[in-house]
Amino acid sequence: MVRHVVLFRPRVDVSETDRHAMFGALNVAASEIPTVRRFFVGQRVTHGAAYEQLMQQNFPYAAIVEFDDLAGLQAYLQHPKHRELGDLFYRLQDAALVYDFQENG
């Protein structure tokens, strides 16, 4: 299993129309790219835990995408629907972190 983890913070001046388009593109990528096994988008929850104070940046959203293997991730990244998502994503973000993790085992 390979997980593609994206933490992101949209620009403060992003319009509702653009925000809706970005989340719509995330949903299209999740449902129309065949190598995606599971796709989750969520909003950060803070609850006073000590580790929250260690964060140097705030990323209010996360997208986690799961694939069977590295080839599935690479196919996802090259898919036209992901390229459309990427165009929107890079235009609308203030900051982001993207990491890929392979399950040990």
N, C-alpha and C positions, 0 to 999 in steps of 0.2 A: 504494500500500500504506500502510495506517495501522496502527501498533502501539500497543497499550494496555499500558503497563508498570506493574506493581504490585510494589513492594517492601514486605514486611510482616514484622512481628514479633508473633506471638501472645502474649497475656498468659501469664505464668508459671504461673498457676493454672488454665489451661484443662485440662479433663479429657480423657482419651483419647477418650471418647465424643464430646465436642464437637469435638475435633481431627479425628477421623475424619469427622464430619458435615461439617465445613468443606471438607476435601479431597474428600469425596464430592460436595458441591455444586459445587466447581470442576470436577470431571470431568463432571457433568451439564451445566453451562453450556457446557463445551467441546464436548460431543457432541450436544446437543439444540438449540442455537441456530444456525439455518441460516446466518447471516452470518459465523460464525467460519470462517476459512480454516485457521488453525493455532493451537494452544494448547500452551504449554509451562509447566510448573511445576517449579522446581528449588530445590535447597538450596545456599546459599553455600559456596564452597570458598575457603579461605585457604591460601596457600602461601608467604608471606614476601615478596611483592612490595612495593616501596616505596609504591605508591599505597594499599595497605591501611592504612598509618599515617595517611593523610589523612582517613579516614572518621570523621566526628563521631558517627555512630550506626551500630549494627549492625542490619542487616535480614537475618535468616537465610534468608528465602525470597523468591523472585521468581516472578511469573506474567507471561508475555508472551503477548498475544493479538493475532493478526493478522487484518486485514480488508481487503477490496478497496479500500474507500474510507470516507470519513467517515460517509456514510449507513449503512454496515454497522455501524460502531461505535455510532452513535446507536440503531440498531435493537436491538443487543445490550444496551445500557444500559437500554432500555425493556422488554426481554423479561421476562416473569414469572419465568423461571428465574434471570435475573440479579438480579432483585429479591429472590428467596429467598436467593441467595448473599450479596447485600449486607447483608441483615438479620443473617445469621450472622457475616459478616466484621466488621461494625462492632461487634458485641457481643463478639467474641473477640479483637480486636487491641489490643495495647499501643500500637503506632504503625504508620503506613504512609505511603508516598509513592506517588502515582498520577500518571503523566504519559502523554500521548498524543503520538505522533510521526508525522509524515507523511514518507514517503520522498521525498527530492529527486530530481528527474530530469525 
